């Protein structure tokens, strides 16, 4: 057997394993969890279940407000993330990443909150140490303030139903006030 | 080899556009950006602070470093239109492109989507199968893998939608198109005005996606119906939902699907 034959068979074997792993990982099961955690070290097993089983039916909003040492609290300010698209965005759409990042962060936070509620009593106090939470905090911490001498900042994640307003907006998470540098 | 050239040409357009989008929005990787590299390192930093990965990450994983990564990616993509596949130069450029994409993907999974997954899959396949002096079995294996993964992606998407009560109730598309993130006001109002459109669109997507793998084995004049559907589906997704990258990533798999279909029918008949 030549080196080329060995290589060819190895590649075919690799493709076969990759394909089977992809099939398994489309389902939620222990095998899929095992594969993703211990086998897919390079993160190359794709997930093809787009917009399903839960379709993305909410717009997410990130807001913040400040408080100073005199306990004066400013109004909520929204970060511009869900901006309207332009006509050329079907070709070039640089702002889609921010929306996707925020949506992914929200989904991560929601999953973490649900897990903490099951695992520990009052475990949500640990939420502020999770990466998604810190990512949000890091993003809003340098934004301009609407009040004089702000000392603390709080953020809120909210969701709305978009153009048809089928549901009233609701909040997903309101953080504690964090001290600004 | 022409199939691979076509696959690459279509995919290359998508990766090029995505890279330029990142360059324009590079501040998301800045210290206070949503994907701040300093923060993302919490997830993957090794305990050995003197490792090569640590040193590399200090150079690359910051706003300026990643800007160069994306610019180099654009140059790499253009060079691959000049250097032919199957040559050493072509393979080295492919490998460099794959490495470039992989490096940026290791920072975080936040913000990535199915188009990134499909592009990564195609690149890895090209790297493994287009080695210099490769053989036809290897080349065929790669095309088959891309075609099968593409069909699996549609089938998995369709089956997961069929399993969803929201999709079966024909509310899903109206819900998605109502959002500012993935929809448009005009389309949302039209779907509210004409409810039968919701039913048609939801079931059309669910059934056609689930049956999509049939395009590998049906006679070409039937298989082409699936491919035209796919083209229309991804084009409308780009126009209405802004998912421009999906169009290129999934269209890139269609030459592989056509190749496999013709090969199957040639073998049978």
Contacts between the chains, C-beta under 8 A, distances in Angstrom:
chain1	res1	chain2	res2	distance
A	4	B	133	7.8
A	4	B	134	7.7
A	4	B	135	6.2
A	7	B	131	7.6
A	7	B	138	7.6
A	8	B	135	6.2
A	8	B	137	5.4
A	8	B	138	4.8
A	8	B	141	7.4
A	11	B	128	5.0
A	11	B	129	6.8
A	11	B	138	6.2
A	11	B	141	6.3
A	11	B	142	7.9
A	12	B	137	7.8
A	12	B	138	8.0
A	12	B	141	5.0
A	14	B	128	7.4
A	15	B	125	7.7
A	15	B	141	6.1
A	15	B	142	7.7
A	15	B	145	4.4
A	18	B	145	7.7
A	19	B	145	6.9
A	19	B	148	6.1
A	19	B	149	6.8
A	19	B	152	7.3
A	22	B	149	6.7
A	22	B	152	6.3
A	23	B	152	6.6
A	23	B	156	8.0
A	26	B	152	7.8
A	26	B	156	4.3
A	26	B	159	8.0
A	26	B	160	7.2
A	42	B	102	7.7
A	43	B	105	7.0
A	43	B	106	7.9
A	43	B	109	7.0
A	44	B	120	6.4
A	44	B	121	7.1
A	44	B	124	6.7
A	46	B	114	7.1
A	46	B	117	3.8
A	46	B	118	7.0
A	46	B	121	6.3
A	46	B	149	7.5
A	46	B	153	7.2
A	47	B	114	7.7
A	47	B	117	7.2
A	48	B	114	6.7
A	48	B	117	8.0
A	48	B	152	6.5
A	48	B	153	3.9
A	48	B	154	7.8
A	48	B	156	4.0
A	48	B	157	5.5
A	49	B	156	5.7
A	49	B	157	6.0
A	49	B	160	4.0
A	50	B	114	5.6
A	50	B	157	5.1
A	51	B	157	7.8
A	51	B	161	7.5
A	51	B	172	7.2
A	51	B	176	6.2
A	52	B	157	6.4
A	52	B	160	3.9
A	52	B	161	4.3
A	52	B	163	7.6
A	52	B	164	5.2
A	52	B	167	6.3
A	52	B	172	7.9
A	53	B	160	5.6
A	53	B	161	7.4
A	53	B	163	5.8
A	53	B	164	3.7
A	53	B	166	7.4
A	53	B	167	7.5
A	54	B	164	7.1
A	54	B	166	7.0
A	55	B	164	7.5
A	55	B	166	5.8
A	55	B	167	6.9
A	55	B	172	4.0
A	55	B	173	7.7
A	55	B	175	5.4
A	55	B	176	5.0
A	56	B	176	5.8
A	56	B	179	6.6
A	56	B	181	6.9
A	56	B	182	6.0
A	57	B	172	7.6
A	57	B	175	3.4
A	57	B	176	6.2
A	57	B	178	7.1
A	57	B	179	6.4
A	58	B	179	6.5
A	59	B	179	5.0
A	59	B	180	4.8
A	59	B	181	5.3
A	60	B	181	7.5
A	82	B	180	4.7
A	82	B	181	5.7
A	84	B	180	6.8
A	85	B	184	7.5
A	85	B	242	5.1
A	89	B	242	4.8
A	89	B	244	6.9
A	90	B	235	7.9
A	90	B	238	4.2
A	90	B	239	4.3
A	90	B	242	6.9
A	90	B	244	5.7
A	91	B	17	7.3
A	91	B	238	7.7
A	91	B	244	6.0
A	92	B	17	6.0
A	92	B	20	7.4
A	92	B	21	6.7
A	92	B	244	6.8
A	93	B	21	6.7
A	93	B	242	4.8
A	93	B	244	5.0
A	94	B	20	7.9
A	94	B	21	4.0
A	94	B	22	7.8
A	94	B	24	4.7
A	94	B	25	4.8
A	95	B	25	7.2
A	96	B	21	7.7
A	96	B	242	5.3
A	96	B	243	7.5
A	96	B	244	7.8
A	97	B	21	6.9
A	97	B	22	7.3
A	97	B	25	6.0
A	97	B	28	6.5
A	97	B	111	4.9
A	98	B	25	7.1
A	98	B	28	6.5
A	98	B	34	6.4
A	98	B	111	7.9
A	99	B	181	4.9
A	100	B	110	7.9
A	100	B	111	4.9
A	100	B	112	7.8
A	100	B	113	6.2
A	101	B	28	7.1
A	101	B	34	4.9
A	101	B	35	6.4
A	101	B	110	5.0
A	101	B	111	4.0
A	102	B	34	7.2
A	103	B	181	6.8
A	104	B	109	7.4
A	104	B	110	4.5
A	104	B	111	6.3
A	105	B	34	7.7
A	105	B	110	6.2
A	108	B	110	7.8
A	131	B	39	7.0
A	131	B	40	8.0
A	131	B	42	6.0
A	131	B	43	6.3
A	134	B	39	6.1
A	134	B	42	7.7
A	135	B	34	6.3
A	135	B	35	7.7
A	135	B	36	7.3
A	135	B	39	5.9
A	135	B	110	7.5
A	138	B	32	6.1
A	138	B	36	5.5
A	138	B	39	5.7
A	139	B	32	6.5
A	139	B	33	7.0
A	139	B	34	5.1
A	139	B	36	8.0
A	141	B	32	6.8
A	142	B	32	4.3
A	161	B	175	7.8
A	161	B	178	6.4
A	161	B	179	7.5
A	162	B	178	4.0
A	162	B	179	3.9
A	162	B	180	5.5
A	162	B	181	7.8
A	162	B	183	6.1
A	162	B	188	6.9
A	163	B	178	5.2
A	163	B	179	7.7
A	163	B	180	7.0
A	163	B	183	6.6
A	163	B	184	7.9
A	163	B	185	4.6
A	163	B	188	4.4
A	163	B	189	7.3
A	164	B	174	7.6
A	164	B	178	4.5
A	164	B	188	5.4
A	164	B	189	7.8
A	164	B	192	6.0
A	166	B	175	7.9
A	166	B	178	7.1
